[in-house]
Amino acid sequence: MTSIARDPRPLALLLPLLFSSAGGAQGSAKLNCKITENGESATGTVVLLAGDREVARGSCGRVLSAAPGEYTAVLGLDGALDSPEQRHKVELQSSGPAEVAADFSTGELSVNIMRQQKRAAGMAVIRRGGKQVGTLGSGVSAHLSAGRYEVVARYRSAEKRFEAVQIERGKKIVLDADFE
């Protein structure tokens, strides 16, 4: 019978990477994060970066573990069409958990596509600064970061443009695009 000897080094090199990227046993420092939307409790995510390298990832509201050090915490808000995020410098120490928080200012947008004043199937393309951030079906609303947007409502081959739609914190905007 022939035995095959295996080199244990590759596995030993991978284990610390597996545990640190999962926020698991390797880390001896902790991070607590809190996300709010317009001052109210919300859900979101946190990613810890060391330079450009992701060190750990998790959900805000759960403790995240990583090795002590200086990081950039990228906090993201769940459920917003434009996927907003905030970046904060944070130092993790083994002496106690670090805290990081982000409050996202959002409003709500809904676009009603109408044909001769009756509801019709269509869609709206939402852009900010020339970049598309998402699309909405007729009558569907979405949360967006406060700011200025361009909205293009489409019905069949026709379009209606709304050039400077201002989304304000905590407010809902309803656009009616009536196609003759």
N, C-alpha and C positions, 0 to 999 in steps of 0.2 A: 504494500500500500504506500502510495506517495503522499506526502503532506506538502501543502502549499503554505509557505510563510507569507504573511501579509505585513506590510509596513503600516504601523499604527499612527504615524505622523500626520497623514492627510486628515484623518478624523479628529485628531487632537487639535489641529489648526482650525477646523471648521466649527467645533463646539462653541468657542467663545463668540464667534460671529452669529451663530444661530440664536444663542441666548440673548445677546445684547440687542439684536434687531427685533426680537419679540418682546423686549421690555422685561425679560425674565430674570433668572437667577444670577446672572453675571453682575448686574447693576447693584450698587450699594447705596445709591442716592435716589431720591424720589421727587416727583413733580406732581402737583395738584393743579388742575386747570379748571376754569369756569368760563362758560360762554353765556352771554345774554344778548337778546335781540330787543332793541328799543327799551332797555332796562329790565326786561322780563327774562326769567330763566329760559334757556334754549339748549338745544343739543348741538354738538359739534365734535370736531376731531382735533388732535394735536400731533404734530410731527416734530421730532427733535433732529436738528441738523448740526453736524460738526463740519463747518465749511459747506461744501455741496453734498456731503455724504449723509444719508439718512441713518440715524443711530437707533431710533425707537419711534413707534407710532401707536396711537391708541385713541380711545374716546374720552372726551372731557367728562369729568365726573368720576372717572376711575383713576387710581394712582398709577402713574407711569414710572418704571424703574430704568435707570441707566447708570453708567459709571459716573463718578463725580467729574465735573468739568464745566466749561463754558459752552453754551449752545445757543442756537437760534430756535425758538419755539414758533412754529407756524400753526396758528389756530384758524380753523375753517368752520363756517356756519353751515349746518345741514339745512337743506330744503330751499335755499335761495337760488334762483335761476342763474345768476351771474357768478356763482361759486366764490363769494368773497372770502378773503383771508387777511389776517393781520400777523405781522412778524414782531417778536419781542426777544430781546437778549435775556438770557436766564443763566444763572450759575447754580449748578446742583452741587450740594455738599452732603457728605455722609452724616453730618450732625443733625439734620432735620429736613423735612420736605420744603422745596421751593414752591412758590405760588405764582401763577400767571393767569391773567384774565383778559377777556376781550368783549367789548360791547359793539354790536353791529347795528348801524342805523339803516333800517329798511322801510320800504313802503310796499304797497300792493298795486299791481297793474292788471287790468282786464281789458280785452279788446273784443267788442261785439261786431261781428261781420253781418251786415244786413243787405238784403236785396229788396228794393222797393218797400222799405220799412218792415220787412219780415226777416226773422232770423235765418241765416244761411250758413252753409259750411264754408269755411275759409281758414286762413291762418295769418298770423302776424309774426314778422321777423323783428327781433329786438336787437338793436345795435348800440354800442357805446364807444365813442371815439373812433368810429369807422370799423370796429370789430364786432362781429356777430356774437352775442352772448347767449342767444337761445331763440326758440320759437314757441308760440302759444296757439292752440286751437281757439276757434271762436267761442267766446264766453268763458274761457278758462282763465283763472287768475293765477298770478305768481308773485312771490316776494322777490324784490330787487333791492340792491343797495341804493341808498339815497343818492341822487345825482340826476344828470341830464342824459336822456336817451333819444334815439331816433327809432321810430316804429313804422314799419311798412306793412299795411294790411293788404292781403291778397285774396281776391275772389276770382276764380277761373284765371283768365289772362289779364285781368285789370288790377291796378294797384292804387292805393291811397296812402300818401305819406304824411306823417306827423313828425315834423323836424325837431322840435325842442320840447320833449315831454319831460317835465320836472317831477321826479319821484321824491317825495318828502317823507321824513321820518314819521312812521305811524299812520300815514294817510293812504287812502285808496283812490286810485285814478281809474275811471272807466272811459275808454275811448269808443265812440260809435263811428263805424265806417260803413256808410250807406252807399251801395252801388246801385245805380239806376238801371 
